[in-house]
Amino acid sequence: MLITKNGLPVHPIGLGTNAIGGHNIYSNIDETVSKEIVRTFFQQGGNFVDTAYYYGWGRSEELIGEVMKEFDRDSVFIATKGAHIRTEDSWYLDNSPEFLVSCVEDSLKRLQTDYLDLFYIHFPDETTDKSKAVSALQQLKQQGKIRMIGVSNFSMEQLKEANAEGYVDVVQGHYNLFNRDLEGEYTQYMLEHQIDFIPYFPLASGLLTGKYRLDSVLTEKQKQRPLFSEANFSENLKKIDVLHQLANQSSVTVGQIVLAYYLTLPFVSALIPGAKQPHQVISNLQAAEVKLTQADESLIEKTFTASVSS
């Protein structure tokens, strides 16, 4: 269990929910299955759910709120995010204090709760002073409406500005074995300032689950991404072959090996892999019990030292 700066415990394997009600992100979402995924997660011992207004324009929060009523609220850790203003055919970002306060109030209603365990500024806008934005959230924290303050997708400069008064509790950023751009100054800053880090896309859009082979049929959208491009796909699969070997030796899955590896990193606090079926939730949670040897960790590190950004 992770004990955060504020003493709130969460299971090290959380649940990312952009596929829970995220109709604007994925097609053919079955909301009955979405709710069963969240329900299974709680039933199997998970307690840390990560959502956002952007996921289905509030629908993800609504579905989670419906399921959450079946469980003890104080045993559940809910993180959500806001910054998007939806327009008729698009959206834009707003970090103004007034808008962030309204985001929190709206999320509380959709989640049917009187407090959020963690609220993130989902993306930085281009104009708002980040320290002022975070100060507005600090006031909500003092009022008991949120318990922790987070920022997501912030650059090093933006993070320092946001944390000018030391109010930032958690950072969420894009990080996985194929995208390690945050390592170095960024991760060191978080460690030095006791800021928890939650990486998103830990399984690199499914590539790090080990489900792809050279003969896998990729969508045109996938082929446009660097990880799946013709120039990189075969080389990336060679690296994943190493993970297959480790997984076979321990009778676990490739995804479980990857998640277990992240939990050995000093700057990673917890993980939020997504799921599209209930059985995937169970498999992800089991990763917390996988133990890697120092030799395993060294082999993974060596294999993925030079990786292609996703």
C-alpha positions in Angstrom: 0.0 0.0 0.0 1.2 3.5 -0.8 1.0 5.9 2.0 0.8 9.4 0.5 2.1 12.6 2.0 -1.3 13.1 3.6 -1.4 9.6 5.0 -4.1 8.2 2.6 -3.5 4.6 1.7 -4.1 3.3 -1.8 -3.5 -0.1 -3.4 -0.4 0.2 -5.6 -2.5 -0.9 -8.7 -5.3 1.4 -9.4 -7.8 1.6 -12.3 -7.6 4.0 -15.2 -11.0 4.6 -16.6 -10.9 6.4 -19.9 -12.7 3.3 -21.3 -15.4 3.6 -18.7 -18.0 5.7 -20.3 -15.4 7.3 -22.5 -17.6 7.4 -25.6 -15.6 10.2 -27.1 -12.4 8.1 -26.9 -13.5 4.6 -27.7 -16.3 3.3 -29.9 -18.8 0.6 -28.9 -18.6 1.1 -25.1 -21.0 -1.1 -23.2 -21.9 0.8 -20.0 -23.1 -2.3 -18.3 -19.6 -3.8 -18.8 -18.1 -0.5 -17.8 -19.9 -0.6 -14.4 -19.0 -4.3 -13.9 -15.3 -3.5 -14.5 -15.4 -0.9 -11.7 -17.5 -3.2 -9.4 -15.1 -6.1 -10.0 -12.1 -3.8 -9.2 -13.6 -2.9 -5.8 -14.7 -6.5 -5.0 -11.2 -7.8 -5.7 -9.5 -5.4 -3.3 -8.8 -2.4 -5.5 -9.6 1.0 -4.1 -7.8 3.7 -6.3 -9.9 4.8 -9.3 -8.6 7.5 -11.7 -11.1 9.3 -13.9 -11.6 12.7 -15.6 -14.4 14.9 -17.0 -12.9 14.5 -20.4 -13.7 10.7 -20.3 -17.1 10.8 -21.9 -17.6 14.4 -21.0 -18.5 13.4 -17.4 -20.0 10.1 -18.2 -17.1 8.1 -16.7 -17.6 10.0 -13.4 -21.3 9.3 -13.5 -20.9 5.6 -14.0 -18.2 5.4 -11.2 -20.5 7.4 -8.9 -23.3 4.9 -9.5 -21.1 1.9 -8.6 -19.4 3.7 -5.7 -22.8 3.8 -3.9 -22.6 0.1 -3.5 -19.4 0.4 -1.4 -18.1 2.2 1.7 -17.1 5.6 0.4 -14.3 6.0 2.9 -12.7 2.8 1.6 -12.5 4.1 -2.0 -9.9 6.6 -3.3 -11.2 8.6 -6.2 -9.0 10.8 -8.4 -10.5 12.9 -11.1 -9.3 15.7 -13.4 -10.6 18.9 -15.0 -9.4 21.6 -17.4 -11.5 21.0 -20.6 -14.3 23.3 -21.7 -16.4 21.5 -24.3 -17.7 23.4 -27.3 -20.2 22.4 -30.0 -17.5 20.6 -32.1 -14.3 20.7 -30.1 -12.9 21.8 -26.7 -10.3 24.1 -25.2 -8.4 24.3 -21.9 -8.9 26.6 -18.9 -6.9 26.6 -15.7 -8.4 29.8 -14.2 -9.2 29.5 -10.5 -12.9 30.2 -11.1 -13.2 27.4 -13.7 -11.2 24.9 -11.6 -13.6 25.5 -8.7 -16.6 24.9 -10.9 -14.9 21.7 -12.2 -14.6 20.3 -8.7 -18.2 21.2 -7.9 -19.4 19.5 -11.0 -17.3 16.4 -10.4 -18.7 16.1 -6.9 -22.2 16.0 -8.3 -21.4 13.5 -11.0 -19.6 11.2 -8.6 -22.4 11.7 -6.0 -19.9 12.4 -3.2 -19.1 15.4 -0.9 -15.3 15.1 -1.3 -12.7 14.1 -3.9 -9.6 12.3 -2.7 -7.5 13.8 -5.4 -8.2 16.5 -8.1 -5.8 17.1 -10.9 -5.5 20.0 -13.3 -5.8 17.7 -16.4 -3.7 19.8 -18.8 -2.0 23.2 -18.5 -3.5 26.1 -20.5 -1.3 28.7 -22.1 -2.2 31.7 -20.0 -3.0 31.0 -16.3 -0.4 31.4 -13.6 -0.1 27.9 -12.3 0.6 28.9 -8.8 -2.7 30.8 -8.7 -4.5 27.9 -10.2 -3.1 25.6 -7.5 -3.8 28.1 -4.7 -7.5 28.0 -5.7 -7.4 24.2 -5.2 -5.6 24.7 -1.9 -8.6 26.7 -0.7 -10.9 23.8 -1.7 -8.6 21.4 0.2 -8.9 23.6 3.3 -12.7 23.4 2.9 -12.5 19.6 2.7 -13.8 19.3 -0.8 -10.6 17.8 -2.1 -7.9 16.0 -0.1 -5.0 16.1 -2.4 -3.9 18.4 -5.3 -2.5 17.1 -8.5 -1.3 18.3 -11.9 -1.1 16.3 -15.1 0.9 16.7 -18.3 2.9 19.6 -16.8 6.3 20.5 -18.1 9.2 20.9 -15.6 8.8 24.7 -15.7 5.0 24.5 -15.2 5.4 22.0 -12.3 7.9 24.3 -10.5 5.5 27.2 -11.0 2.5 25.2 -9.8 4.4 24.0 -6.7 5.8 27.5 -5.8 4.1 27.2 -2.4 4.6 23.5 -2.0 0.9 22.6 -2.5 1.3 20.0 -5.2 0.8 16.5 -3.8 0.7 14.3 -6.9 1.9 14.5 -10.5 0.4 12.3 -13.3 2.4 12.0 -16.5 2.9 9.9 -19.6 5.5 7.2 -18.7 6.2 3.6 -19.6 9.1 1.5 -20.8 8.8 3.0 -24.3 8.4 6.6 -23.1 10.9 7.5 -20.4 11.3 11.1 -21.2 10.4 12.2 -17.6 13.4 10.4 -16.1 16.1 12.6 -14.7 15.5 16.2 -13.6 11.7 15.7 -13.5 11.6 12.5 -11.4 14.4 13.9 -9.1 12.3 17.0 -8.5 9.3 14.9 -7.4 11.5 12.8 -5.1 13.1 15.9 -3.5 9.7 17.6 -3.0 7.9 14.4 -1.8 5.5 14.5 -4.7 3.8 11.2 -5.6 4.0 10.2 -9.2 1.3 8.3 -11.1 2.2 7.3 -14.7 -0.5 6.9 -17.3 -0.4 4.6 -20.3 1.8 2.2 -18.3 1.1 -0.6 -20.8 1.7 1.6 -23.9 -1.8 1.2 -25.4 -1.6 -2.6 -25.0 1.8 -3.1 -26.6 3.4 -3.9 -23.2 0.8 -6.6 -22.5 2.6 -8.9 -24.9 -0.6 -9.5 -27.0 0.9 -8.3 -30.3 3.0 -10.4 -32.8 4.6 -9.6 -36.1 1.6 -10.9 -37.9 -0.9 -8.9 -35.8 -3.3 -6.9 -37.9 -2.9 -3.2 -36.9 -5.4 -0.5 -37.5 -4.5 2.5 -39.7 -4.6 4.7 -36.6 -2.2 2.4 -34.8 0.2 2.4 -37.8 0.4 6.2 -37.5 1.8 6.0 -34.0 5.6 5.7 -33.6 5.4 2.6 -31.4 3.5 0.7 -34.1 5.0 2.2 -37.2 6.7 -0.1 -39.8 10.1 1.4 -38.8 9.8 0.5 -35.1 7.2 -2.3 -34.6 9.4 -5.3 -35.2 12.3 -3.9 -33.0 9.8 -3.1 -30.2 8.5 -6.7 -30.3 12.1 -8.0 -29.9 12.3 -6.1 -26.7 9.0 -7.5 -25.6 10.3 -11.0 -26.3 12.6 -10.5 -23.3 9.5 -9.8 -21.2 7.9 -12.9 -22.5 10.9 -14.9 -21.3 10.6 -13.4 -17.8 6.9 -14.0 -17.7 7.2 -17.6 -18.7 9.9 -18.2 -16.1 7.5 -16.9 -13.4 4.2 -18.2 -14.8 2.8 -14.7 -15.0 1.8 -12.4 -17.8 3.9 -9.9 -19.7 1.7 -7.1 -18.4 2.2 -8.3 -14.8 6.0 -8.2 -15.3 5.8 -4.7 -16.6 3.6 -3.4 -13.8 5.7 -5.1 -11.2 8.8 -3.5 -12.6 7.4 0.0 -12.4 6.6 -0.6 -8.7 10.4 -1.1 -8.1 11.1 2.4 -9.3 11.7 4.9 -6.5 9.7 7.7 -8.2 6.6 5.7 -9.0 3.9 5.7 -6.3 1.1 3.7 -7.9 -0.2 2.7 -11.3 -3.5 3.1 -13.2 -3.7 0.6 -16.0 -7.0 0.6 -17.8 -9.3 -2.3 -18.5 -12.0 -3.1 -21.1 -13.1 -6.4 -19.4 -13.5 -7.4 -15.8 -10.9 -10.2 -16.1 -8.2 -7.6 -17.0 -8.8 -5.8 -13.7 -8.1 -9.0 -11.8 -4.9 -9.7 -13.7 -3.7 -6.2 -13.2 -4.3 -6.3 -9.4 -2.3 -9.6 -9.2 0.8 -7.7 -10.5 1.2 -6.3 -7.1 2.2 -9.8 -5.9 4.8 -10.4 -8.6 8.4 -10.2 -7.2 11.3 -9.5 -9.6 14.9 -10.4 -8.8 17.6 -7.8 -9.2 18.7 -9.7 -12.3 15.2 -9.4 -13.8 15.2 -5.6 -13.1 18.6 -5.2 -14.6 17.6 -7.1 -17.8 14.5 -5.0 -18.2 16.5 -1.8 -17.7 19.1 -2.8 -20.2 16.6 -4.0 -22.8 14.6 -0.7 -22.7 17.3 1.8 -22.2 17.0 3.1 -25.8 13.3 3.2 -26.6 11.0 4.9 -29.1 8.6 7.5 -27.6 4.9 6.7 -28.0 
